[in-house]
Amino acid sequence: MSAVSLQLHVPEPSGRPGHATDFSYLHLSRPGEVRRPPIETSPLEAADIAYALVRVLDDAGRAVGPWDPHVEPALLVRGLRAMLKTRAFDARMLLAQRQKRITFYMQCLGEEAIACAHALVLEPGDMCFPTYRQQGLLLARDDIPMVELICQLMSNERDPMKGRQLPVMYSYKRAGFFSISGNLATQFVQAVGWAMASAIKGDTRIASAWIGDGATAESDFHTALTFAHVYRAPVILNVVNNQWAISTFQAIAGGEATTFAARGVGAGIASLRVDGNDFLAVIAASRWAAERARRRGR
């Protein structure tokens, strides 16, 4: 019997920046195809949705399926305005960075719906633990002047952070926007701890945290899931997969043979995989998750 040499598998992207990409590896459900489980469903009963993709808008722009949130026109206008405002802000600030007027800037291009839609669902007093790609959480609000964000980027005398933070690392206590950390994944465990404290005090507020696909390879990510499951913390844990981290393809973090949402199922957390470019899908999923989090905190 001849021995077969072992081979180490190193994931390779289907395309690199600047080249055409083959997205055939992505599993995309049809709009309206994915079922909407009850709020109190168990992680196991909702496991199939961690591998499917919640979508509401079809190719004709119509809202279809059980996840249709039936949003009133005024909220749709508000959401569209927030997303356009975020994209315009991104474009102007990136240009300023390229002109060396500011030292650092991170866009959320293509991810505007994720933060803007979520911001319209959260209630006053809820706490967000974002990364540097969720500026839409602030730009969707009317009480956060855009000039303050620009001054923070420039670290000038009107910078609310007084030059103590790197650009794009905002902090707004009054807006429930926790200080952004330059270290990856720290906000996940912080959000779970904050949510646990809210439950201990018998409060009504929940936490919501964001992380990128690459940062799910950090140990803080897995620790956060464990504590959220064991103590049933009233928290929403969002993983934003834009296919690439700052420098590596999403498969390097384990997104090749499964989905990032499936990791929540393995940790005992009901998980949804949602189309982040679908504003209505994000609204619906955020409402589902927020209601579930508030019930878990009771």
Backbone torsions as a table, in degrees:
resi	resn	phi	psi	omega
1	MET	NA	120.5	-178.1
2	SER	-85.9	141.1	179.9
3	ALA	-79.1	144.3	177.9
4	VAL	-104.2	126.8	-178.7
5	SER	-66.1	139.0	177.0
6	LEU	-77.1	151.0	178.2
7	GLN	-132.0	136.3	177.9
8	LEU	-85.5	130.4	179.4
9	HIS	-90.4	122.3	175.3
10	VAL	-117.3	113.6	-178.0
11	PRO	-58.4	138.6	177.8
12	GLU	-120.4	135.0	179.1
13	PRO	-70.5	152.9	177.5
14	SER	-75.2	-12.1	177.2
15	GLY	-168.2	151.5	179.8
16	ARG	-111.0	161.6	-178.6
17	PRO	-50.7	131.4	-179.1
18	GLY	93.0	-5.2	179.9
19	HIS	-121.6	158.9	177.3
20	ALA	-64.1	142.9	-176.6
21	THR	-119.0	140.8	175.3
22	ASP	-97.7	111.0	-178.1
23	PHE	-96.2	19.1	-178.1
24	SER	-65.7	-17.5	179.7
25	TYR	-73.5	-15.3	-179.4
26	LEU	-81.0	133.0	174.9
27	HIS	-91.8	115.1	-177.5
28	LEU	-116.9	120.0	175.3
29	SER	-77.8	156.3	177.3
30	ARG	-74.1	150.2	177.6
31	PRO	-56.2	131.5	178.7
32	GLY	80.3	-0.1	-175.0
33	GLU	-80.5	-32.4	-173.0
34	VAL	-81.5	133.7	-179.4
35	ARG	-71.7	159.7	177.9
36	ARG	-110.9	109.9	-176.7
37	PRO	-76.8	161.5	175.2
38	PRO	-61.9	154.9	-179.0
39	ILE	-58.1	-39.5	-175.5
40	GLU	-87.4	15.9	-178.2
41	THR	-62.8	153.4	178.0
42	SER	-84.1	158.1	178.7
43	PRO	-56.6	-37.6	-179.1
44	LEU	-68.0	-40.7	-178.7
45	GLU	-67.8	-24.0	-179.8
46	ALA	-102.3	10.3	-173.6
47	ALA	-60.5	-33.9	-177.5
48	ASP	-63.5	-28.0	-177.9
49	ILE	-75.3	-19.9	176.2
50	ALA	-71.0	-16.2	179.1
51	TYR	-108.7	-16.6	176.3
52	ALA	-86.9	-162.9	179.3
53	LEU	-146.2	114.3	179.4
54	VAL	-70.7	118.6	178.0
55	ARG	-135.9	143.6	-179.3
56	VAL	-117.2	-43.8	-176.3
57	LEU	-83.1	126.8	176.0
58	ASP	-88.0	-177.1	-175.7
59	ASP	-65.9	-18.3	178.3
60	ALA	-93.6	3.3	179.1
61	GLY	81.7	15.1	179.4
62	ARG	-94.2	144.3	177.0
63	ALA	-84.9	122.7	-176.9
64	VAL	-134.3	156.9	171.9
65	GLY	90.3	175.8	-174.7
66	PRO	-70.4	-14.5	179.7
67	TRP	-91.1	1.5	178.0
68	ASP	-58.5	115.6	-175.7
69	PRO	-79.5	-5.9	179.7
70	HIS	51.9	55.7	-177.2
71	VAL	-77.2	137.6	179.1
72	GLU	-69.7	150.1	-176.1
73	PRO	-53.8	-38.2	-177.5
74	ALA	-61.6	-38.0	179.5
75	LEU	-72.8	-33.5	176.1
76	LEU	-63.5	-42.7	178.9
77	VAL	-64.2	-42.3	179.0
78	ARG	-62.8	-41.6	179.1
79	GLY	-66.7	-42.9	178.6
80	LEU	-62.7	-43.0	178.9
81	ARG	-61.1	-42.5	-179.3
82	ALA	-65.1	-40.2	-179.8
83	MET	-68.7	-41.7	177.7
84	LEU	-65.8	-38.6	178.3
85	LYS	-63.9	-41.9	179.1
86	THR	-64.4	-43.5	-179.8
87	ARG	-65.8	-40.2	178.7
88	ALA	-65.7	-41.2	177.8
89	PHE	-61.7	-45.6	178.0
90	ASP	-56.7	-49.4	-176.7
91	ALA	-61.2	-43.5	-178.5
92	ARG	-68.7	-40.6	-177.8
93	MET	-74.0	-32.8	175.7
94	LEU	-65.6	-40.2	177.3
95	LEU	-62.4	-40.9	178.6
96	ALA	-63.3	-37.0	178.8
97	GLN	-68.2	-40.9	178.9
98	ARG	-66.6	-26.2	177.5
99	GLN	-87.2	3.8	178.6
100	LYS	68.3	22.7	176.3
101	ARG	-82.6	-27.9	171.5
102	ILE	-129.0	156.6	-171.7
103	THR	-86.5	-22.4	-170.0
104	PHE	-157.0	138.8	174.5
105	TYR	-156.4	141.1	177.5
106	MET	-122.2	122.1	178.2
107	GLN	-80.1	161.0	168.7
108	CYS	-119.2	32.2	-177.1
109	LEU	-53.8	124.7	-178.5
110	GLY	86.8	-6.8	-179.1
111	GLU	-116.1	14.0	-174.0
112	GLU	-58.9	-38.4	-175.9
113	ALA	-65.4	-30.1	-175.7
114	ILE	-61.4	-51.2	-178.1
115	ALA	-79.2	-43.5	-175.4
116	CYS	-65.0	-43.8	179.3
117	ALA	-66.6	-41.5	-179.4
118	HIS	-63.8	-38.3	-179.4
119	ALA	-62.1	-30.8	-178.9
120	LEU	-78.7	-8.5	-179.1
121	VAL	-99.6	-37.2	-177.7
122	LEU	-64.7	153.4	-178.6
123	GLU	-102.5	158.9	177.2
124	PRO	-56.6	134.2	-179.0
125	GLY	100.3	-23.2	174.8
126	ASP	-65.8	151.0	-175.7
127	MET	-115.5	129.8	178.1
128	CYS	-100.8	137.6	176.7
129	PHE	-120.5	85.6	-169.4
130	PRO	-93.7	172.0	166.5
131	THR	-98.7	-169.7	-179.2
132	TYR	-85.0	15.1	176.0
133	ARG	-117.1	15.9	180.0
134	GLN	-113.8	36.7	177.2
135	GLN	-62.2	-19.0	176.9
136	GLY	-61.4	-25.4	176.7
137	LEU	-61.0	-34.8	179.7
138	LEU	-88.0	-39.9	-177.6
139	LEU	-71.6	-16.9	176.6
140	ALA	-78.9	-10.3	-178.6
141	ARG	-96.0	153.0	179.1
142	ASP	-93.1	-11.9	-174.0
143	ASP	-99.9	7.0	177.3
144	ILE	-112.2	104.8	-179.0
145	PRO	-63.7	133.1	179.0
146	MET	-61.6	-31.3	-178.3
147	VAL	-62.9	-30.4	177.8
148	GLU	-66.7	-38.9	178.3
149	LEU	-65.1	-40.6	180.0
150	ILE	-65.6	-40.9	179.0
151	CYS	-65.2	-34.5	177.0
152	GLN	-65.8	-39.4	178.2
153	LEU	-63.9	-34.2	-178.1
154	MET	-89.4	-11.0	-178.9
155	SER	52.8	42.3	179.7
156	ASN	-91.8	-170.1	-175.0
157	GLU	-68.8	-15.2	177.8
158	ARG	-100.1	10.9	177.2
159	ASP	-66.7	119.3	179.9
160	PRO	-59.1	-24.5	-179.3
161	MET	-90.6	-0.6	177.5
162	LYS	56.3	33.3	177.4
163	GLY	75.1	12.0	-176.6
164	ARG	-89.0	-5.0	-179.5
165	GLN	-127.3	153.1	172.1
166	LEU	-66.8	156.1	176.1
167	PRO	-55.5	149.1	-177.6
168	VAL	71.1	-1.5	178.4
169	MET	-99.0	76.2	-175.6
170	TYR	-76.3	166.8	174.9
171	SER	-154.8	123.5	-178.8
172	TYR	-139.6	98.4	179.9
173	LYS	-62.3	-41.6	-176.8
174	ARG	-67.4	-19.8	179.8
175	ALA	-103.1	6.3	-178.6
176	GLY	63.5	40.2	-176.6
177	PHE	-119.5	98.8	-175.2
178	PHE	-66.5	149.2	-178.4
179	SER	-55.4	128.6	179.2
180	ILE	-73.3	138.2	179.0
181	SER	-105.5	141.0	175.7
182	GLY	-75.8	-17.3	177.5
183	ASN	-83.6	132.2	-174.6
184	LEU	-71.2	140.6	170.3
185	ALA	77.0	-6.4	-177.8
186	THR	-62.6	-31.7	-175.5
187	GLN	-67.7	-21.5	-179.3
188	PHE	-67.9	-48.5	179.5
189	VAL	-70.0	-32.9	177.8
190	GLN	-64.6	-41.1	179.8
191	ALA	-64.5	-43.1	179.0
192	VAL	-63.5	-42.9	178.2
193	GLY	-63.2	-41.1	178.3
194	TRP	-63.2	-42.7	180.0
195	ALA	-65.2	-39.7	176.9
196	MET	-61.5	-41.2	178.6
197	ALA	-64.7	-39.2	177.9
198	SER	-61.5	-40.6	179.0
199	ALA	-69.2	-39.5	179.3
200	ILE	-61.3	-38.6	-179.4
201	LYS	-78.5	-8.0	-177.0
202	GLY	73.1	28.0	-178.9
203	ASP	-79.6	178.2	179.3
204	THR	-111.9	0.2	-173.5
205	ARG	-88.7	144.9	177.6
206	ILE	-116.3	166.0	177.1
207	ALA	-112.1	154.3	176.0
208	SER	-140.5	128.7	-175.6
209	ALA	-125.0	154.6	179.6
210	TRP	-125.1	150.0	177.0
211	ILE	-152.2	152.7	177.6
212	GLY	-90.2	168.5	-177.8
213	ASP	-61.8	-39.0	-178.7
214	GLY	-66.2	-36.8	-177.0
215	ALA	-72.2	-10.3	176.6
216	THR	-68.6	-12.0	176.1
217	ALA	-81.9	-6.8	178.5
218	GLU	-78.9	149.6	-179.1
219	SER	-66.0	-28.8	179.3
220	ASP	-59.9	-33.5	179.4
221	PHE	-60.9	-48.7	-177.3
222	HIS	-70.5	-35.8	176.3
223	THR	-63.1	-42.3	179.4
224	ALA	-61.5	-44.6	179.0
225	LEU	-61.5	-40.5	-179.3
226	THR	-63.4	-47.9	-179.1
227	PHE	-67.8	-38.0	178.9
228	ALA	-62.4	-39.3	179.9
229	HIS	-72.6	-50.0	-174.3
230	VAL	-63.2	-43.7	-175.8
231	TYR	-99.8	5.5	178.6
232	ARG	49.2	50.2	-177.1
233	ALA	-66.3	138.4	178.0
234	PRO	-77.1	77.1	-174.2
235	VAL	-139.9	147.5	172.7
236	ILE	-107.1	126.5	-178.8
237	LEU	-111.8	111.3	-175.5
238	ASN	-103.9	128.0	173.3
239	VAL	-111.0	119.4	-179.5
240	VAL	-100.8	111.5	-178.8
241	ASN	-102.3	104.6	176.3
242	ASN	-102.2	19.9	176.4
243	GLN	77.7	-25.5	176.9
244	TRP	-132.1	137.2	166.2
245	ALA	-79.4	-160.9	-179.1
246	ILE	-60.2	-36.5	-175.8
247	SER	-139.2	-3.6	-175.6
248	THR	-128.6	149.5	177.8
249	PHE	-68.6	149.6	-173.5
250	GLN	-60.4	-23.5	180.0
251	ALA	-67.3	-25.0	177.7
252	ILE	-63.4	-28.8	178.5
253	ALA	-92.0	5.2	175.8
254	GLY	102.2	17.1	-177.3
255	GLY	-96.2	19.6	-175.7
256	GLU	-85.7	-51.5	-173.7
257	ALA	-99.1	-3.0	-179.5
258	THR	-149.2	-173.2	177.4
259	THR	-109.1	159.4	177.3
260	PHE	-70.6	-29.7	177.2
261	ALA	-63.6	-31.0	-178.9
262	ALA	-64.3	-22.9	178.3
263	ARG	-65.7	-32.5	177.1
264	GLY	-65.4	-39.0	179.0
265	VAL	-61.5	-43.3	179.3
266	GLY	-63.6	-25.9	179.3
267	ALA	-91.9	1.9	179.1
268	GLY	85.7	27.3	-179.1
269	ILE	-119.9	127.6	177.2
270	ALA	-62.8	127.5	-171.3
271	SER	-130.1	145.1	177.7
272	LEU	-120.9	141.3	171.1
273	ARG	-106.6	119.9	-167.8
274	VAL	-125.3	143.5	174.8
275	ASP	-73.0	108.5	-177.2
276	GLY	-72.3	-7.9	175.5
277	ASN	-94.6	-1.4	-177.8
278	ASP	-103.8	100.9	-176.2
279	PHE	-56.0	-44.3	-177.9
280	LEU	-68.6	-35.0	177.7
281	ALA	-66.0	-39.9	178.8
282	VAL	-67.4	-40.3	176.3
283	ILE	-58.5	-49.8	-177.0
284	ALA	-63.8	-46.2	-179.5
285	ALA	-65.9	-37.6	179.5
286	SER	-66.7	-40.0	177.0
287	ARG	-63.6	-43.6	179.3
288	TRP	-61.0	-47.2	-177.9
289	ALA	-68.3	-39.1	-179.2
290	ALA	-66.2	-42.9	178.7
291	GLU	-64.7	-39.4	178.4
292	ARG	-64.5	-41.7	179.9
293	ALA	-63.7	-39.6	-178.8
294	ARG	-69.3	-34.2	177.5
295	ARG	-70.2	-34.9	179.3
296	ARG	-68.2	-26.6	-178.5
297	GLY	-83.5	-2.7	-178.8
298	ARG	-80.1	NA	NA
